[in-house]
Amino acid sequence: MTVRTGSGPDARHAPAPGAGKGGRRTALALGSLFVGTFVMGTAELVVVGILDLVARDLDVPLATAGSLVTAYALGICVGGPALTAVTIRLSRRAVLRMSLAGYAAGNLLALFATGFPMLFAARLITGALQGLFMGAAFAAAAALVPAERLGRAISVVFAGVAVSTALGVPAGTLIGRATGWRTAFAAITVLGALALVLTLLCVPALSTATGSGRLRTQARHALAPRVLAVLGVGFLLMGGQFAAFTYITLFLEQVTGVSGPVVSAFLLAFGAATAAGAFAGGRAADRAPASTVAAAAAVLVCALGALYLFGQSAPLAAVALAVWGLAGFGFVPSLQYLVIHLAGPGRDLAATLPASAVNAGIALGALAGGTAVGGAGADGALLTGLVVCSLALPAAWAVRFLKAPADA
């Protein structure tokens, strides 16, 4: 239980009596959730670097193999909320354990896939289980810490995904290309089992419910216009980013004039900036989540604009990419915080929805970027991303005026 000292989404919170005890145990619990999201973030994107190996081994066209990315995203977007609705009356600790056990089994299915349909099904299942786990992890984080530290707890959970982009995906790609694509899935299965063990050992029973146990009540609050408005902002901001980022290598080669290892260094710097943004975004979310989203949107638009205008200069392009990474991922903890806060009694179901909105934005943004590249080259993809993110600015500013329900 918490006591709010204000009414808007940027209102400060005071901890309930006794909140915050057992700091070391809480840190271990959040650390185990970080490992879980790191494993899942790695599994989600590592397939991109080994698609050609999968296509060759299973004798399918490369474009068909690419549908494995779509299957995973579809699992997160649709399967995550659906599984959450089915398990809404279970404790979040039980859901965490079930989803991790299923996730390890799903990747084991991928490891031993005898054909493409079996691998496709495994990706669809594991995507849905990631959506379920992420929502439960954010809800558990909310129950583990006093309210004034919620943003930082969310950032630890989300940082697993950000760090996986910088470290897990490159490492998994390297392993897969050196020893075969199945080895990458074997490593993910082992890491998934490790995350399950850590969760069993470190995540305590949550003493209070994080939301209403009734699905109808959860859905009514989770799908309220105030929540959908925030999700729309996340959809546009992430969609705009991935319209540009999907083709950032092409932009760096064609416009900035760098290639080979230098491109990898640029992308590594971007990945490091996203991880830093995820952690820094937690503190910002605790101070003023709605203002953080608005400010991050403005900075993101400026960074993309600078990259579009001055991308011919390698130093300026590097700076713009770093600022992009910081702002583009730094707003996510605040987005998650706002959804949980504004959903009130529907927070358990609502906690899965940012992942759905973000992945829908990624999928459609990549499609829009591809269309732009076909017509105007790498510059067109970046300009498309800039325009889409700019469209989010008025909505991001308006989020500051949204209020949580009185029974939150």
Secondary structure, 3 states (H helix, E strand, C coil): CEEECCCCCCCCEEECCCCCCCHHHHHHHHHHHHHHHHHHHHHHHHHHHHHHHHHHHHCCCHHHHHHHHHHHHHHHHHHHHHHHHHCCCCCHHHHHHHHHHHHHHHHHHHHCCCCHHHHHHHHHHHHHHHHHHHHHHHHHHHHHCCHHHHHHHHHHHHHHHHHHHHHHHHHHHHHHHHHCHHHHHHHHHHHHHHHHHHHHHHCCCCCCCCCCCCHHHHHHHHCCHHHHHHHHHHHHHHHHHHHHHCCHHHHHHHHHCCCCHHHHHHHHHHHHHHHHHHHHHHHHHHHCHHHHHHHHHHHHHHHHHHHHHHCCCHHHHHHHHHHHHHHHHHCHHHHHHHHHHHHHHHHHHHCCHHHHHHHHHHHHHHHHHHHHHHHHHHHHHHHHHHHHHHHCHHHHHHHHHCCCCCCC
